[in-house]
Amino acid sequence: MLIFKRRNVVKTLCQSNLIRVNGHSSKASKQIREGDILEIDTLQGIRKIKVLKIPKGNICKQNKDLFYEELSS
């Protein structure tokens, strides 16, 4: 959903327990559903993202706001 540029980045973050789905540590293979809250530990702090919709295929950068929203921490 264009949150990260590469899947390898997500895999590395999951292996380091830096990504949580609905408050639980997650593997890169975790199936994400509409309404899930992602918490991503970054150097700037925790980034919270709510999944609004799951895309059926590739999406354009202009349309990424239709699929998730940033929540204030």
Biotite code that builds the C-alpha atoms (Angstrom):
import biotite.structure as struc

atoms = struc.array([
    struc.Atom([0.000, 0.000, 0.000], chain_id="A", res_id=1, res_name="MET", atom_name="CA", element="C"),
    struc.Atom([3.020, 2.238, -0.512], chain_id="A", res_id=2, res_name="LEU", atom_name="CA", element="C"),
    struc.Atom([3.774, 2.626, 3.198], chain_id="A", res_id=3, res_name="ILE", atom_name="CA", element="C"),
    struc.Atom([7.270, 1.273, 2.465], chain_id="A", res_id=4, res_name="PHE", atom_name="CA", element="C"),
    struc.Atom([9.134, 1.169, -0.837], chain_id="A", res_id=5, res_name="LYS", atom_name="CA", element="C"),
    struc.Atom([10.321, -2.437, -0.538], chain_id="A", res_id=6, res_name="ARG", atom_name="CA", element="C"),
    struc.Atom([8.970, -5.642, 0.995], chain_id="A", res_id=7, res_name="ARG", atom_name="CA", element="C"),
    struc.Atom([12.443, -6.451, 2.350], chain_id="A", res_id=8, res_name="ASN", atom_name="CA", element="C"),
    struc.Atom([12.210, -3.400, 4.612], chain_id="A", res_id=9, res_name="VAL", atom_name="CA", element="C"),
    struc.Atom([8.926, -4.680, 6.061], chain_id="A", res_id=10, res_name="VAL", atom_name="CA", element="C"),
    struc.Atom([10.374, -8.164, 6.547], chain_id="A", res_id=11, res_name="LYS", atom_name="CA", element="C"),
    struc.Atom([13.393, -6.767, 8.420], chain_id="A", res_id=12, res_name="THR", atom_name="CA", element="C"),
    struc.Atom([11.200, -4.576, 10.632], chain_id="A", res_id=13, res_name="LEU", atom_name="CA", element="C"),
    struc.Atom([8.918, -7.529, 11.451], chain_id="A", res_id=14, res_name="CYS", atom_name="CA", element="C"),
    struc.Atom([11.893, -9.728, 12.336], chain_id="A", res_id=15, res_name="GLN", atom_name="CA", element="C"),
    struc.Atom([13.078, -6.979, 14.703], chain_id="A", res_id=16, res_name="SER", atom_name="CA", element="C"),
    struc.Atom([9.585, -6.760, 16.311], chain_id="A", res_id=17, res_name="ASN", atom_name="CA", element="C"),
    struc.Atom([9.199, -3.145, 15.166], chain_id="A", res_id=18, res_name="LEU", atom_name="CA", element="C"),
    struc.Atom([5.791, -3.646, 13.518], chain_id="A", res_id=19, res_name="ILE", atom_name="CA", element="C"),
    struc.Atom([2.662, -4.524, 15.464], chain_id="A", res_id=20, res_name="ARG", atom_name="CA", element="C"),
    struc.Atom([-0.812, -5.260, 14.123], chain_id="A", res_id=21, res_name="VAL", atom_name="CA", element="C"),
    struc.Atom([-3.622, -4.496, 16.574], chain_id="A", res_id=22, res_name="ASN", atom_name="CA", element="C"),
    struc.Atom([-1.088, -4.393, 19.417], chain_id="A", res_id=23, res_name="GLY", atom_name="CA", element="C"),
    struc.Atom([0.567, -7.751, 18.648], chain_id="A", res_id=24, res_name="HIS", atom_name="CA", element="C"),
    struc.Atom([3.994, -8.364, 17.078], chain_id="A", res_id=25, res_name="SER", atom_name="CA", element="C"),
    struc.Atom([3.606, -9.413, 13.483], chain_id="A", res_id=26, res_name="SER", atom_name="CA", element="C"),
    struc.Atom([5.339, -11.535, 10.875], chain_id="A", res_id=27, res_name="LYS", atom_name="CA", element="C"),
    struc.Atom([5.766, -10.227, 7.327], chain_id="A", res_id=28, res_name="ALA", atom_name="CA", element="C"),
    struc.Atom([3.319, -12.908, 6.120], chain_id="A", res_id=29, res_name="SER", atom_name="CA", element="C"),
    struc.Atom([0.486, -11.628, 8.375], chain_id="A", res_id=30, res_name="LYS", atom_name="CA", element="C"),
    struc.Atom([-2.763, -11.114, 6.479], chain_id="A", res_id=31, res_name="GLN", atom_name="CA", element="C"),
    struc.Atom([-3.906, -7.515, 6.958], chain_id="A", res_id=32, res_name="ILE", atom_name="CA", element="C"),
    struc.Atom([-7.633, -6.686, 7.052], chain_id="A", res_id=33, res_name="ARG", atom_name="CA", element="C"),
    struc.Atom([-9.679, -3.528, 6.781], chain_id="A", res_id=34, res_name="GLU", atom_name="CA", element="C"),
    struc.Atom([-9.821, -1.756, 10.123], chain_id="A", res_id=35, res_name="GLY", atom_name="CA", element="C"),
    struc.Atom([-6.472, -3.109, 11.371], chain_id="A", res_id=36, res_name="ASP", atom_name="CA", element="C"),
    struc.Atom([-4.202, -0.667, 13.203], chain_id="A", res_id=37, res_name="ILE", atom_name="CA", element="C"),
    struc.Atom([-0.508, -0.906, 12.339], chain_id="A", res_id=38, res_name="LEU", atom_name="CA", element="C"),
    struc.Atom([2.077, 0.457, 14.778], chain_id="A", res_id=39, res_name="GLU", atom_name="CA", element="C"),
    struc.Atom([5.539, 0.959, 13.319], chain_id="A", res_id=40, res_name="ILE", atom_name="CA", element="C"),
    struc.Atom([8.499, 1.917, 15.525], chain_id="A", res_id=41, res_name="ASP", atom_name="CA", element="C"),
    struc.Atom([10.668, 4.463, 13.700], chain_id="A", res_id=42, res_name="THR", atom_name="CA", element="C"),
    struc.Atom([13.500, 6.758, 14.731], chain_id="A", res_id=43, res_name="LEU", atom_name="CA", element="C"),
    struc.Atom([10.979, 9.616, 14.839], chain_id="A", res_id=44, res_name="GLN", atom_name="CA", element="C"),
    struc.Atom([8.588, 7.692, 17.123], chain_id="A", res_id=45, res_name="GLY", atom_name="CA", element="C"),
    struc.Atom([5.697, 5.288, 16.698], chain_id="A", res_id=46, res_name="ILE", atom_name="CA", element="C"),
    struc.Atom([3.772, 5.646, 13.459], chain_id="A", res_id=47, res_name="ARG", atom_name="CA", element="C"),
    struc.Atom([0.118, 4.524, 13.693], chain_id="A", res_id=48, res_name="LYS", atom_name="CA", element="C"),
    struc.Atom([-1.753, 3.633, 10.524], chain_id="A", res_id=49, res_name="ILE", atom_name="CA", element="C"),
    struc.Atom([-5.354, 2.506, 10.101], chain_id="A", res_id=50, res_name="LYS", atom_name="CA", element="C"),
    struc.Atom([-6.102, 0.274, 7.105], chain_id="A", res_id=51, res_name="VAL", atom_name="CA", element="C"),
    struc.Atom([-9.186, 1.616, 5.320], chain_id="A", res_id=52, res_name="LEU", atom_name="CA", element="C"),
    struc.Atom([-9.314, -0.692, 2.330], chain_id="A", res_id=53, res_name="LYS", atom_name="CA", element="C"),
    struc.Atom([-7.254, -3.535, 0.839], chain_id="A", res_id=54, res_name="ILE", atom_name="CA", element="C"),
    struc.Atom([-6.216, -2.883, -2.786], chain_id="A", res_id=55, res_name="PRO", atom_name="CA", element="C"),
    struc.Atom([-6.974, -5.517, -5.425], chain_id="A", res_id=56, res_name="LYS", atom_name="CA", element="C"),
    struc.Atom([-3.706, -4.804, -7.255], chain_id="A", res_id=57, res_name="GLY", atom_name="CA", element="C"),
    struc.Atom([-1.056, -2.120, -7.631], chain_id="A", res_id=58, res_name="ASN", atom_name="CA", element="C"),
    struc.Atom([-2.006, 1.405, -6.664], chain_id="A", res_id=59, res_name="ILE", atom_name="CA", element="C"),
    struc.Atom([-0.795, 4.860, -7.715], chain_id="A", res_id=60, res_name="CYS", atom_name="CA", element="C"),
    struc.Atom([0.827, 7.228, -5.237], chain_id="A", res_id=61, res_name="LYS", atom_name="CA", element="C"),
    struc.Atom([-2.039, 9.658, -5.791], chain_id="A", res_id=62, res_name="GLN", atom_name="CA", element="C"),
    struc.Atom([-4.574, 7.041, -4.592], chain_id="A", res_id=63, res_name="ASN", atom_name="CA", element="C"),
    struc.Atom([-2.742, 5.775, -1.504], chain_id="A", res_id=64, res_name="LYS", atom_name="CA", element="C"),
    struc.Atom([-4.878, 7.934, 0.834], chain_id="A", res_id=65, res_name="ASP", atom_name="CA", element="C"),
    struc.Atom([-7.903, 5.844, -0.142], chain_id="A", res_id=66, res_name="LEU", atom_name="CA", element="C"),
    struc.Atom([-6.342, 2.748, 1.447], chain_id="A", res_id=67, res_name="PHE", atom_name="CA", element="C"),
    struc.Atom([-4.923, 3.949, 4.766], chain_id="A", res_id=68, res_name="TYR", atom_name="CA", element="C"),
    struc.Atom([-4.799, 6.939, 7.092], chain_id="A", res_id=69, res_name="GLU", atom_name="CA", element="C"),
    struc.Atom([-2.161, 8.114, 9.550], chain_id="A", res_id=70, res_name="GLU", atom_name="CA", element="C"),
    struc.Atom([-3.429, 8.346, 13.117], chain_id="A", res_id=71, res_name="LEU", atom_name="CA", element="C"),
    struc.Atom([-1.995, 10.767, 15.662], chain_id="A", res_id=72, res_name="SER", atom_name="CA", element="C"),
    struc.Atom([0.050, 9.000, 18.334], chain_id="A", res_id=73, res_name="SER", atom_name="CA", element="C"),
])
